[in-house]
Amino acid sequence: MGTVAKQLAAILLLTTGTCLPLPVEAKVMRYLKGNPQDVNPTLLGPVYDLGGGGADVDEAIQWMINRVRGCNDCDKKVDVVVIRATGDDGYNQPIMDMQGVDSVETILVKSKAEANQPEVVNAIQKAEVVFFAGGDQCLYTRNFQNTRLETAVESVYKRGGGIGGTSAGAMIQSNFVYEACGKAIETEDALEDPYRDISFTYNLFSWRNLENTVIDTHFDRRERMGRLMAFLARQIQDSKSTSALGIAVSEGTSVVVDKNGMAKVMGKGVAYFVLADHTPEVCKPRQPLTYSNYKIWRVRSGDSFNLRNRPTTGYYLRSVKRGKIDKDPY
């Protein structure tokens, strides 16, 4: 075949569509309810809603909406975005029925690539409240960190918006996030060896008033005090901080935090604030934990805890010796 013939054959190959197609970007699943237009009001946060899993505390979500719009009963409205890795639009109608809501959009973000898509980023940037559904914090940490989604959520915070979540969606709001990417770890395993199958993501988000925290959920029901104690001891042992505060939320319960760092417990259960403020006696791989005198505040629904100026009284002490808690920690 001559040179001209070869060129004509190449042109024919391209024009007949027999070349390999370019990869098509997967479409992100989005569910919108309400007004599609951006309302963009002035915001008065930032505030947080940390849900313990189980039944959602609608009162806490409404509190977050009201705090960022600056009123309980007024015409000012906000747009809410719900982020999840699996599931459907089950949050849309309940939140749309709340006061002051202009729209609710649920976005399923299932990969790092989707977390960087412009349509996802734009929707989050225009929101006044962002809520992370429960699910799998391993997926959240792996898919969200160092993405444009992370930056977009931070932009809502900087504008004075609301950041919320329940279960895994609440746990990822702490500085020190237990990833749960391997075997599920509960109290007995964590106290027996605070390193085996336990890893953390650091600074996925860095929220004011939640510095040096570990958030844990489903707390009473799954008896997670011991594992939280191990998580806190690890932060000090690994030189991540000289002290670490656990925020532990029961099912059907929320801890809401205003812009001044005042945390209030809402819902049917209690929350625990657990402080580790000195070096562990023993916190090593393949050895049971020994740590003396955790300070624990048990805060009932309706009561408050100052995160910015922590109380110096009102706590009780519990210790772990060779992997065993000395008294009932609840």
C-alpha positions as CSV (number, residue, x, y, z in Angstrom):
1,M,0.0,0.0,0.0
2,G,1.4,3.4,-1.0
3,T,1.8,6.4,1.4
4,V,-1.4,8.1,0.1
5,A,-3.4,5.0,0.5
6,K,-2.2,4.4,4.0
7,Q,-3.2,8.0,4.9
8,L,-6.6,7.5,3.4
9,A,-7.0,4.3,5.4
10,A,-6.1,6.0,8.6
11,I,-8.6,8.8,8.0
12,L,-11.3,6.2,7.2
13,L,-10.5,4.3,10.4
14,L,-11.1,7.5,12.5
15,T,-14.2,8.6,10.7
16,T,-15.9,5.3,10.9
17,G,-15.7,5.2,14.7
18,T,-13.6,2.0,15.0
19,C,-11.1,3.7,17.3
20,L,-11.2,3.0,21.1
21,P,-13.7,5.4,22.9
22,L,-12.6,7.8,25.6
23,P,-13.7,6.8,29.1
24,V,-17.0,8.4,30.2
25,E,-17.2,10.0,33.6
26,A,-19.7,8.2,35.8
27,K,-22.8,10.2,36.7
28,V,-23.2,11.0,40.4
29,M,-26.6,10.1,41.9
30,R,-28.3,13.3,43.1
31,Y,-31.8,13.7,44.5
32,L,-33.2,17.3,44.8
33,K,-36.3,18.3,46.6
34,G,-37.5,22.0,46.8
35,N,-36.3,25.1,45.1
36,P,-33.3,24.6,42.7
37,Q,-32.3,28.2,43.0
38,D,-29.5,29.3,45.4
39,V,-30.8,31.4,48.3
40,N,-27.4,32.5,49.7
41,P,-28.4,34.2,53.0
42,T,-26.0,35.7,55.5
43,L,-25.0,33.0,58.1
44,L,-24.4,33.1,61.8
45,G,-22.4,29.9,62.6
46,P,-20.4,27.8,62.3
47,V,-22.3,25.2,64.3
48,Y,-22.3,21.4,64.5
49,D,-24.7,18.5,65.1
50,L,-23.1,15.2,66.1
51,G,-25.6,12.4,66.1
52,G,-25.1,9.1,67.9
53,G,-26.8,6.9,65.3
54,G,-30.0,5.0,65.5
55,A,-33.1,7.3,65.3
56,D,-32.2,10.8,64.1
57,V,-32.8,13.7,66.5
58,D,-34.9,16.0,64.3
59,E,-34.7,18.7,67.0
60,A,-30.9,18.8,66.7
61,I,-31.1,19.2,62.9
62,Q,-33.7,22.0,63.3
63,W,-31.5,23.6,65.9
64,M,-28.6,23.7,63.4
65,I,-30.8,25.2,60.7
66,N,-32.1,27.8,63.1
67,R,-28.6,28.8,64.4
68,V,-27.1,29.3,61.0
69,R,-30.0,31.5,59.8
70,G,-30.2,33.3,63.1
71,C,-33.8,32.8,64.1
72,N,-36.3,30.2,65.2
73,D,-39.3,31.6,63.4
74,C,-38.6,33.9,60.4
75,D,-38.7,33.9,56.6
76,K,-35.0,33.4,56.1
77,K,-34.3,30.0,54.4
78,V,-31.3,27.8,53.7
79,D,-30.3,25.0,51.3
80,V,-29.3,21.7,52.8
81,V,-27.0,19.0,51.2
82,V,-26.9,15.5,52.5
83,I,-23.8,13.5,51.7
84,R,-23.7,9.7,51.7
85,A,-21.9,6.8,50.1
86,T,-24.8,4.4,49.9
87,G,-28.6,4.6,50.2
88,D,-31.2,6.9,48.8
89,D,-33.0,10.2,49.4
90,G,-34.6,9.2,52.7
91,Y,-33.5,12.4,54.4
92,N,-35.0,14.7,51.9
93,Q,-38.6,14.8,53.0
94,P,-38.1,15.0,56.7
95,I,-35.6,17.8,56.4
96,M,-37.7,19.6,53.8
97,D,-40.6,19.6,56.3
98,M,-38.5,21.5,58.8
99,Q,-38.8,25.3,59.3
100,G,-36.5,27.5,57.2
101,V,-35.5,25.0,54.5
102,D,-35.6,26.1,50.9
103,S,-34.2,22.8,49.4
104,V,-32.6,19.5,50.3
105,E,-30.3,17.6,48.0
106,T,-28.9,14.2,48.7
107,I,-25.7,13.3,46.9
108,L,-24.2,9.8,46.7
109,V,-20.4,10.1,46.6
110,K,-19.0,6.7,46.1
111,S,-15.4,7.4,45.1
112,K,-12.6,9.9,45.2
113,A,-13.2,10.7,41.5
114,E,-16.9,11.5,42.3
115,A,-15.7,13.7,45.3
116,N,-13.8,15.8,42.7
117,Q,-16.6,16.2,40.2
118,P,-17.6,19.9,39.6
119,E,-21.3,19.2,40.0
120,V,-20.7,17.8,43.5
121,V,-18.4,20.6,44.5
122,N,-20.8,23.3,43.2
123,A,-23.8,21.9,45.0
124,I,-22.0,21.7,48.3
125,Q,-20.5,25.2,48.0
126,K,-24.0,26.7,47.6
127,A,-25.4,25.0,50.7
128,E,-25.8,26.5,54.1
129,V,-26.0,23.2,55.9
130,V,-24.1,20.0,55.1
131,F,-25.2,16.7,56.8
132,F,-23.3,13.4,56.5
133,A,-25.5,10.3,56.8
134,G,-24.4,7.3,58.7
135,G,-22.6,4.5,56.9
136,D,-18.9,3.6,56.8
137,Q,-16.2,6.1,58.0
138,C,-13.6,4.1,56.1
139,L,-15.3,5.0,52.8
140,Y,-15.7,8.6,53.9
141,T,-12.0,9.0,55.0
142,R,-10.6,7.3,51.9
143,N,-12.9,9.1,49.4
144,F,-13.1,12.6,50.9
145,Q,-9.7,13.5,52.2
146,N,-7.6,15.8,49.9
147,T,-10.5,16.2,47.5
148,R,-12.5,19.2,46.2
149,L,-15.4,17.9,48.3
150,E,-13.4,18.4,51.4
151,T,-12.6,21.9,50.4
152,A,-16.2,22.7,49.5
153,V,-17.4,21.5,52.9
154,E,-14.8,23.7,54.6
155,S,-16.1,26.7,52.5
156,V,-19.5,26.2,54.1
157,Y,-17.9,26.2,57.5
158,K,-16.0,29.4,56.7
159,R,-19.2,31.2,55.6
160,G,-20.8,30.4,59.0
161,G,-22.8,27.3,58.0
162,G,-23.8,24.2,59.8
163,I,-21.9,20.9,59.6
164,G,-23.7,17.8,60.9
165,G,-23.7,14.0,60.7
166,T,-24.8,10.9,62.5
167,S,-22.9,7.6,63.3
168,A,-20.0,7.5,60.8
169,G,-21.0,10.9,59.6
170,A,-20.4,12.3,63.1
171,M,-17.2,10.4,63.7
172,I,-15.5,12.0,60.7
173,Q,-15.9,15.4,62.2
174,S,-13.3,14.9,64.9
175,N,-9.6,15.7,64.5
176,F,-8.6,12.0,65.2
177,V,-10.9,9.7,63.2
178,Y,-11.1,6.0,64.0
179,E,-11.2,4.6,60.4
180,A,-12.7,1.1,61.0
181,C,-11.1,0.0,57.7
182,G,-10.4,-3.5,58.9
183,K,-11.8,-5.8,61.5
184,A,-14.5,-4.1,63.6
185,I,-12.9,-3.2,66.9
186,E,-14.9,-3.0,70.1
187,T,-14.0,-2.5,73.8
188,E,-12.5,-5.9,74.7
189,D,-10.2,-6.0,71.7
190,A,-9.1,-2.4,72.0
191,L,-8.2,-2.7,75.7
192,E,-6.3,-6.0,75.1
193,D,-4.2,-4.4,72.4
194,P,-4.7,-0.7,71.5
195,Y,-2.7,-1.1,68.3
196,R,-4.1,-4.3,66.6
197,D,-6.3,-3.4,63.7
198,I,-6.7,0.2,64.9
199,S,-5.8,3.1,62.7
200,F,-6.7,6.7,62.4
201,T,-7.2,9.5,59.8
202,Y,-5.9,12.9,61.0
203,N,-7.4,16.2,60.1
204,L,-9.9,15.2,57.5
205,F,-11.7,18.3,58.8
206,S,-10.2,20.7,61.3
207,W,-13.1,22.4,63.0
208,R,-12.9,25.1,65.7
209,N,-14.0,23.8,69.1
210,L,-13.5,20.2,68.0
211,E,-9.7,20.3,68.2
212,N,-7.9,17.2,69.6
213,T,-11.1,15.2,69.8
214,V,-12.2,11.6,69.0
215,I,-15.9,11.2,68.4
216,D,-17.6,7.9,69.0
217,T,-21.2,6.9,68.5
218,H,-23.7,4.1,69.3
219,F,-22.0,4.4,72.6
220,D,-24.2,3.0,75.4
221,R,-25.8,0.3,73.3
222,R,-22.5,-1.1,72.1
223,E,-20.6,-0.4,75.4
224,R,-17.8,1.5,73.7
225,M,-16.2,3.3,76.7
226,G,-13.2,1.0,76.7
227,R,-12.4,1.4,73.1
228,L,-12.7,5.1,73.3
229,M,-10.3,5.0,76.3
230,A,-7.8,3.1,74.1
231,F,-8.3,5.6,71.2
232,L,-7.6,8.5,73.4
233,A,-4.5,6.9,75.0
234,R,-3.2,6.2,71.5
235,Q,-3.2,9.9,70.5
236,I,-1.0,10.8,73.5
237,Q,1.3,7.7,73.1
238,D,1.7,8.5,69.4
239,S,2.6,12.1,70.1
240,K,-0.4,13.5,68.2
241,S,-1.4,15.6,71.2
242,T,-0.6,16.0,74.9
243,S,-4.3,15.5,75.7
244,A,-7.3,14.2,73.9
245,L,-11.0,14.6,74.5
246,G,-13.6,11.9,73.6
247,I,-17.1,13.0,72.6
248,A,-19.2,9.9,73.0
249,V,-22.9,10.0,71.9
250,S,-25.6,7.5,72.6
251,E,-28.1,6.2,70.0
252,G,-31.1,8.5,69.5
253,T,-29.0,11.4,70.9
254,S,-27.2,14.4,69.4
255,V,-24.5,16.8,70.7
256,V,-25.0,20.2,69.1
257,V,-22.2,22.7,69.4
258,D,-22.6,26.5,68.9
259,K,-20.0,28.9,67.6
260,N,-18.7,29.6,71.1
261,G,-17.9,26.0,71.8
262,M,-21.0,25.3,74.1
263,A,-22.1,21.7,73.5
264,K,-25.7,20.7,74.4
265,V,-27.1,17.2,74.5
266,M,-30.4,16.6,72.8
267,G,-32.6,13.5,72.3
268,K,-33.4,10.5,74.5
269,G,-29.9,9.5,75.8
270,V,-26.8,10.9,77.3
271,A,-23.4,11.9,76.1
272,Y,-20.0,11.4,77.7
273,F,-17.0,13.7,77.5
274,V,-13.9,11.7,78.3
275,L,-10.5,13.4,78.9
276,A,-7.1,11.8,78.7
277,D,-4.5,14.4,79.8
278,H,-1.3,12.5,80.7
279,T,1.0,9.9,79.2
280,P,-0.3,6.3,79.5
281,E,1.5,3.9,81.8
282,V,1.4,1.2,79.2
283,C,0.2,1.7,75.6
284,K,2.1,-0.6,73.3
285,P,1.4,-3.1,70.6
286,R,0.5,-6.6,71.8
287,Q,0.1,-5.4,75.4
288,P,-3.0,-4.6,77.4
289,L,-3.6,-1.0,78.1
290,T,-2.9,0.6,81.5
291,Y,-4.0,4.2,82.0
292,S,-4.9,5.8,85.3
293,N,-7.6,8.5,85.9
294,Y,-9.5,9.3,82.8
295,K,-11.8,12.2,83.6
296,I,-15.4,11.5,82.6
297,W,-18.4,13.9,82.5
298,R,-21.8,12.2,82.0
299,V,-24.1,14.8,80.4
300,R,-27.8,14.2,80.3
301,S,-30.2,15.4,77.6
302,G,-30.9,19.1,78.0
303,D,-27.6,19.8,79.8
304,S,-24.4,21.4,78.4
305,F,-20.7,21.1,78.3
306,N,-18.2,23.9,77.5
307,L,-15.7,22.6,75.0
308,R,-13.7,25.8,74.8
309,N,-13.5,26.3,78.6
310,R,-13.7,22.8,80.0
311,P,-15.1,22.5,83.5
312,T,-12.7,21.6,86.3
313,T,-15.4,19.9,88.4
314,G,-18.3,17.5,87.9
315,Y,-16.3,14.6,86.5
316,Y,-15.6,11.1,87.9
317,L,-12.4,9.1,87.5
318,R,-11.9,5.7,85.9
319,S,-8.7,3.8,85.3
320,V,-7.7,0.9,83.1
321,K,-5.2,-1.6,84.5
322,R,-3.9,-4.4,82.3
323,G,-6.8,-4.1,79.9
324,K,-9.6,-4.0,82.6
325,I,-11.6,-0.9,83.7
326,D,-11.6,-0.6,87.4
327,K,-15.3,0.3,87.9
328,D,-18.5,0.7,85.8
329,P,-17.6,3.6,83.6
330,Y,-21.1,4.6,82.8
